[in-house]
Amino acid sequence: MTLTIGAIMKEDLWYSFQETGRELGFHPFWLGARMESLDKQNLTKVAGVIIALDGLTVLSSLARPQFLDTVFAAGLPVSPDSGQIADRMGIADVIGGEEDLAAWLEKIVTSSRNGDSAGAGKVIVVWGPHGAPGRTTMAINVAAELSLIHPKVVVVDADTVAPSVAQYLSLPGEVSGLVGAIRNARLDNVSAEVILNNAVNFTLGQYSFGVLTGLTSPGTGRGLEKQGFGVILRCLRDSGCVVVVDISSPTCGLEIETGGSGARCEVAGVALNVADSLAVVSHIHPIGVARFCREWPTVSAAISTANIVGLIRSPGSLDSPEIEEAAAALWAFTGVGNFRFVPDEALAMPWGLRNESGRQMTSKTARHNRNLEPVARDLLGPSGEGATGPSPASTRGTRSWVGRRVMQFRSK
């Protein structure tokens, strides 16, 4: 299980905290620079909290907050008064080095195993701007990873501009499973079993998931219905399914309209509003980043979820400065931190897909990279938030966060 760890610390420490998260495999969430101004609602998004033990982060006049009794909390010694602050706040776990941090994280994992969310239903939407950033490819790969974690995974091809999940998976696409499910959703008390009668089951080796294939005439939007689509997503989620929804980039406003392009945009709006988690995909090149930023305000206004996982696609040959520049630009505009880099070779799918030359790929010739496993777990949530906080900064060539802070403290 991938943990989200909250941080109450100044921004200079937060930058290094993100690097430590990448090194040790947890995801950072910035809770603010001062404990007194903490938004307690954000505590529901983290599995534990690390607090910088200094007089600015924890004011001497501050009484011990009640939240320390309900979450795992650890202190980071960054001042000569750190020991006294830890005693006053009742913080027993003080991180003196990387071994201490690893042991504290393991304690959280051990305690959380019984409450793992792997059996719960979720609606996960995959979005990216126009210009082929790889939404469908990402959605299928994420669904495959989720099928190894969760017993019931369904892919819904709700791309109303260029539906292609059936083509990617070499499935029959003459009849739209999505339109059939929408018809069934008009019934009173429709069940997930009835909806899934319209799905095609895809199985290859250890991967297995259902697919509601997309529109057969996407140009008309025929068969789409806002209410029915919402019923489908909620019904499948309530039955315990993890639903991965591939949507098109909104080419118009997400206001309620009827027929034609309005209905097509309406479907994207419903998916974004219902989503528990949102995977946002951008290409690494400046044009792709610009498209993402241009369309993001429309998307962000429609979403209701706080669990947003950012993904940057690119050829694997790019240097890390290019990745960092793209991530920083995307953060500056969206506020979504810690975009993950997903090289194209990590999306080589081991099933009956066709590569660029049109030759059939097989499980023997296509290599499936498990780099998407942490992404899938992040999207399952609720402990899988992406890093949220001040702008990411490059920490290449620096000492690890814990090691550097402890060394600075000891040298005083």
N, C-alpha and C positions, 0 to 999 in steps of 0.2 A: 504494500500500500504506500503510495506517495503521500508524504505529509506536507501540509502547509504550516509554516512556522511564522508567527507574528513577531514583529520587531518594534520595540519602543526605544528609539535611539535617535541621535542626531543624524543629519543626512550624510556626513562624511563616513560614519560607521555603516550606514545603510548601503552605500555603494559596495563596500567590501563584504557586507553580509550576503549580497546577491552572489558574489563569487564563491563564498563558502557553501551556499546552497547548491550551486552547480557541482562543486567538488564532492559533497556528501550526499547528494541525491534528494534534497528536500526543496520545497518552493517557498520563497520568502514573500511575506505580505507586510507592508509598512503600516503600522498602527499609529504613527505619529512620533513627534520628537519629545513629547512630555506626557507623563502618565496622567496628569490632572485633566488634560483635554482629550482623553481617549474616548472614541465613539464605541460604546459597549456593544452595539449591534454588530460591529466587525468581529467581535470575539467568536461569533458563531461560525466564522469562516476559517478559523485556525485550529490546529490540534494542540498547539502549545505557544508560549510567548517567551521571548528572551528580552530582558530589560537591562539597559545600560545602567550600571550602578554609579551614578554621579549626581551631584547636587542640582543640575539643571533638568535632567530627565525626571528625577524623583525629588521634588522639593522637600525641604526639611519640615515644612508645615503640613505636609500631606499625610492624612491618616491612612492606615492600611486599607486598600480598597477590597470590597467583597469579592470581586472577580478572581482574586488570587486563590480563593477557596474552591473555585469551580474549573480552573484550567491548569494544565501543567505550566509552571513558570520556572524560569532559570535566570540567574543574574550573570552579567558580564562585568568583571572587575576592571574599571577604566580610570579609577581615581584612588587616592590614598584613603578616602572614606568609604570605599566600596563595602568593606566588611561590616561597618556599622549600619549602612543603609540596608544591607541584606538582612541583618538581625532585626531592624526596626520594621521591615516589610514582611518578615517571616518567610523569606526565600531561602529554602534549605539547599537547593541545587545551585552552586556557583561554578561557572565554567572556567576552569583554570587552564584548559588546553584542549586539543582536538580529541583526546581520549575521553575526557569528561563530556564533551558535546555528543560524541558518538554513543556513549552509554546512556545519556539523557534521551536521545532520539529513540534508542532501542526500547527504553522503558515506555515511551509513548506508544510505539508500535505494538508492543506486547499487550498493553492495556486496551488498545483500540481494536484488536483482532475480532473480538466478539461482536463489535458493532460495525463491522465492515459493510459498506453499502453495495457489495457486489450483487446481492439478490434483489435490489430495489429497481423499480422502473425509472427510466429517464428518457427525456427527449433531448437529443443532441443535434443541433443544426450546424451544418458546414456552409460557410459563406465566404465569398471572395468577390472582388470587383470584376467588371467585364474585362475581356482580354485574355481569357484562358489561363488563370493563375493555377489551375489544377484542383478545382473544387471536387469534381466527381472522383478523380483518382484518389484524392485524400479521403473522401467519404468512404470509399470501398475499402481502402487499407485500414482505416480506423475501425470500420465494422468488423473486418477480419480479426484484428487484434482483440476487439471487445468480445468476439465469439469464443476466445480462449479464456476469458475471464467470467463471462456471464452466459447463462444457459439459453437465453431467449433474446436474440438480436434480429432486428428488422431494418432493412434499408428502404427508405421511401424516396423514390425519384420524383421530387417536386420541382425539378428544373423545368420551368414552363416555357423556356426559350429554346433550349437544345438538350432535351432529355437523352441520356446516353448510357445509363447504368446497364440496361439490357444488352446493348451492343458491346460494352466493355466485358461483360461476363458471358457473352455468347448465349444469352437466354432468348427465348421467343418473345418478340415485342409487338406482335400483331394486335394484341388486345391489351389495353391499359389496365393494369392491376389497380392503379390509383383511382381511376374513374369508377371502376367496379366497386371499390371500397367506399367511395363517396356515395354511390347509390345506396349501398347497404346501410350507410350511416343515417339515412333518412328514417330508418325503422325505429320504432320505440324500443328503448332498452337494448340496443344492439350490443352484441358481445364481441370480445376480441377474436373468438373463434370464427365468427361469421366474417369479420373483416379480413382475417388471415386466409380465408378460403380463396381470396383473390390474389394471394401472394404465391410466388414461385420460390421453391426452396433451392438454395445453391449450396452444394457441398463439394469440397475437394480436400481430401486428406483430413487434417484436424480442424479445418475451417468449415463452419456451417452457419448460414443465416438465411432469413427470408428476405424476399425482395418484392415490393410493390412497384411494378414497372411504370414508367412515365407515360405521358400523353402520346398518342399516335398522330395527332394533328396539333402540334403546339402553336402553330400560327393563329388558330382560331380561339384557343382556350376553351373549346367545347367540353362540357362535362365537369368543369370546375365549379366548386361551390364552397364559399368561405365557411359556412356553418358546418357542413359535412366534413371538411378537411380538419377543422378543429376537433370535431368529435372523434375522428380517427386517431389523431395523435394522443388525445387525453385517454381514450379507451385503451389503447395499446399500453400506454404508460401505467395506467391504473391496474392493468393485468400483470404487471411485472416485466414487461418487455423494455429493452433498451432500443430506442428508435433513433436511427441515424438518418437525418433528413438532408438531402442534397437540394439546395435551392438555387435559383438563378439570381444574378445580380439585379436588384431592382432598377428597371429602366424608366420608371415613373414613380410618382409619389405612392406611398403605401396607404392612401386613404381608401375608404370603402367605395368601390365602384362595381358596376355589373357588366359582364360580357367583355369580350375582346381582351385588349391589353390590360384593362383595369382589373379583370378577374385574375389575370396572371400575376400581377403585382400583389393583389390581395392575398394570394396563397403564401407568398414570401412574408408578408406582414403577419399573417396568422402564425406561421412557423416561428418567427422571431419572438412573437409575444408569448407563445406557449413554452419555448425552449427553457430547459433547466441549465444547459451548457451550450456555449457557442464557440465553435472553432473558426477562427478567422484566418484566411489564407492570403498571403501577398507574395508576389514575385519579388526577388531581391533587387532587380534593376530599377533605376530612378523612375521610369515610365510606369512600371507596375506599382511602385510605392505611391506615386502621384495619383494614379487611378484609385487606389485604396483610400487615400486621404480624401479624395473628392467625394466618394460615395459613402464614406463612413458616417457622416452626420445623419443621413437618412436612416441608416441601419441602426445606429445607436439610439435614435429616438423611438424605435419600434421594439427594442428588446426589453425584457423584464428581468433577465437573469444577471447575477453578478459574477458568474463563473465563466470568464472569457479566456480562452487559450489561444494565444497568437502563434502562428506558424509562418515561417519564411521559407519559400521554395527557391532552389537555385541549383545550378551545376555544382557538383562537389569540388570542383577545382578552384573555386573562389577563395581568396585569402580572408582571414578573420577580420581585418579592418573594414572590408566591404560589408560583411555581415553586421558588424557593430554599427556602422553608419546607417544601414537600413533599419536596424532595430531602434536606434536612437531617434531617427526621423519618424518612425511609426509611433513610438512612445510619445514624442513631443506633440503629435496631433491627436492621438486617441486616448492617451493616459493608460494604455494597456502595456504593462512592463514585461520584461523577460520573454520576448518572442523567441520561440524555439527555431533553430535552423534545421530544416529537413532537406538533405540532399536528394537529388532526383533518383539516385541509385537505391535509396531507402524505400522508394515507391515502386520498385520492380515487383510486380504481383505474380504469385505462383499459380495462377489459374488460367483458364482459357481465354486470355486476352490476346489482342493483336498488336504487335509492335509497329513502328513507323513504316516498315517495309511491307506490312501486311501479312507477314508470316505468323502462323499460330505459335503462341508461346505455351510452353508446358511447365509443369512443376519442376522438371529437370533443368530447363534452360533459363528459367526466371528465378532470380535470387531474392528471397523476401528478407529484408533487414528488419530485425526486431527493434529498431530505433523508435518505432511508433508505440511501443508498449507503454512507456511513461506518459505519452500523450493520451492514450486511451484511458489510463487510470486517472489522469488529471480531469478528463471530461466526465468520468463517472462521478467525481465529487463525493460528498461535499468537502473532503479534505484535500481536493486537488485543484486549488486555485492557482492561477498563474501569478507571478510576482506582480505586486501592485505597490507603487510608491514613487519616489522621485526618480528622475531620469537615470537610466543605467549608465554607468561609466566604465571605461576600459580599465581592468586591473591586471592585464597581462604582465607577467614578470614580477609581480609583487608577492610578498609573503602571504600565506593564507590569512583570512580575517582573524580567526582566534589566535593564531600564533603571533601575528603582528601586534595585536592589541595587548596581549599578555606580555610580550617582550618590551613594549613601550612602557607599560606600567611598572615592570620590574626594574627598568633602567633608571627610574626616577628616584 
